[in-house]
């Protein structure tokens, strides 16, 4: 299983990525071992996750989400409750 996720950074921006383990990936971002974009915007918070059957679909969805505006990402995050 693969996942597409959105993180909210400490400066209010959003970061979108894909992973096979969202919890582990968030820990990596918060430890400074994630993407360069999030290293100076910690702490980050997981605000959205989608499950996909394979890596290619997760990456395709990541690409589509990255093209959304900040407001559209915010609306997507608000429509989802991370448990």
C-alpha positions as CSV (number, residue, x, y, z in Angstrom):
1,X,0.0,0.0,0.0
2,X,1.2,3.5,-0.7
3,X,-0.1,6.8,0.6
4,X,-0.3,10.5,-0.5
5,X,-0.1,12.9,2.4
6,X,-0.2,16.6,3.2
7,X,1.8,18.2,6.0
8,X,1.1,21.6,7.5
9,X,4.4,23.3,8.2
10,X,5.0,25.6,11.2
11,X,5.0,28.6,8.8
12,X,1.5,27.7,7.5
13,X,2.6,26.3,4.2
14,X,1.7,22.8,3.0
15,X,4.0,20.1,1.8
16,X,2.7,17.1,-0.2
17,X,4.5,13.8,-0.6
18,X,4.0,10.1,-0.9
19,X,5.1,7.2,1.3
20,X,4.5,3.6,2.3
21,X,4.3,4.5,6.0
22,X,2.8,8.0,6.9
23,X,3.6,7.9,10.6
24,X,7.2,7.0,10.0
25,X,7.5,9.7,7.3
26,X,6.1,12.4,9.6
27,X,8.7,11.4,12.2
28,X,11.4,11.7,9.6
29,X,10.2,15.1,8.6
30,X,10.1,16.3,12.2
31,X,13.6,14.9,12.8
32,X,15.0,16.9,9.9
33,X,15.5,13.8,7.7
34,X,12.6,14.5,5.4
35,X,12.4,16.8,2.4
36,X,14.6,19.9,2.3
37,X,11.5,22.0,2.1
38,X,10.3,20.9,5.6
39,X,13.7,21.0,7.3
40,X,13.4,24.7,8.2
41,X,9.7,24.6,8.7
42,X,9.4,22.2,11.6
43,X,7.5,21.0,13.4
44,X,5.1,19.7,10.7
45,X,1.7,18.2,11.3
46,X,0.0,15.5,9.2
47,X,-3.3,17.0,8.0
48,X,-4.3,14.7,5.1
49,X,-3.7,11.1,4.0
50,X,-5.0,9.1,1.0
51,X,-4.4,5.4,0.5
52,X,-3.5,4.0,-2.9
53,X,-3.0,0.4,-4.1
54,X,0.4,1.2,-5.6
55,X,3.3,3.7,-5.7
56,X,2.5,5.0,-9.2
57,X,-1.1,6.0,-8.2
58,X,0.2,7.7,-5.0
59,X,2.8,9.6,-7.0
60,X,0.2,10.7,-9.6
61,X,-2.1,12.0,-6.9
62,X,0.9,13.8,-5.2
63,X,1.5,15.6,-8.5
64,X,-2.1,16.6,-8.8
65,X,-2.3,17.9,-5.2
66,X,0.9,19.9,-5.6
67,X,-0.7,21.8,-8.5
68,X,-3.6,22.9,-6.2
69,X,-3.6,26.4,-4.6
70,X,-2.9,26.9,-0.9
71,X,-6.6,27.5,-0.3
72,X,-7.6,24.3,-2.2
73,X,-5.0,22.3,-0.1
74,X,-6.4,23.8,3.0
75,X,-10.0,22.8,2.0
76,X,-8.8,19.3,1.3
77,X,-7.1,19.1,4.7
78,X,-10.2,20.4,6.5
79,X,-12.3,17.8,4.8
80,X,-10.2,15.0,6.3
81,X,-9.8,14.1,10.0
82,X,-6.5,12.5,10.8
83,X,-7.1,10.0,13.6
